[in-house]
């Protein structure tokens, strides 16, 4: 398996623009997670899905952020409008379950820079 | 108060020594505890998880959990330069996932 796939790997945009990050989880994994990592705040869970349904979005910072999972093999995280404080590395991860023995596998991340 | 607290380091140890990484958490309902390793510019990868009080060993790595003190640690024996990375502690209360900001470890040859 190719692992979790994310695109783009790098994104540079200007403040106010819409940004869409994409993720393809590992086949057979029922859970998909979106994280944001910054030096100051570390790795933060934004939202996660189970069988394409959003379970907990309490980590989504504000209404400018939205996430969808239209099918088992694809998810998007959208920021509209983007702001410089959104600059971070965004990781997608997937797992079979959420108990400890079910490891979360992380994608390579998307490094977002908002100018 | 943050859900998970780690000393950001940097922690430096000589090659062959024991590296000790520590983590405290605030939610007493947490059931699962994880250690991830993250190399610079890479994504986190799971090293170990632990549920029960006490020690869990896997090769050169030992995770220690003390729920009464809300404390989890990771020991790395015979540290190697390849262990140089940031180590993230994570806890899993009520199907949430909280990560610490990580401890940077450098193993000096």
Boltz contact constraints between the chains, C-beta under 6 A:
constraints:
  - contact:
      token1: [A, 42]
      token2: [B, 99]
      max_distance: 6.0
  - contact:
      token1: [A, 42]
      token2: [B, 101]
      max_distance: 6.0
  - contact:
      token1: [A, 43]
      token2: [B, 99]
      max_distance: 6.0
  - contact:
      token1: [A, 45]
      token2: [B, 97]
      max_distance: 6.0
  - contact:
      token1: [A, 91]
      token2: [B, 43]
      max_distance: 6.0
  - contact:
      token1: [A, 98]
      token2: [B, 95]
      max_distance: 6.0
  - contact:
      token1: [A, 100]
      token2: [B, 32]
      max_distance: 6.0
  - contact:
      token1: [A, 100]
      token2: [B, 49]
      max_distance: 6.0
  - contact:
      token1: [A, 100]
      token2: [B, 51]
      max_distance: 6.0
  - contact:
      token1: [A, 103]
      token2: [B, 46]
      max_distance: 6.0
  - contact:
      token1: [A, 106]
      token2: [B, 43]
      max_distance: 6.0
  - contact:
      token1: [A, 106]
      token2: [B, 44]
      max_distance: 6.0
  - contact:
      token1: [A, 108]
      token2: [B, 43]
      max_distance: 6.0
  - contact:
      token1: [A, 109]
      token2: [B, 43]
      max_distance: 6.0
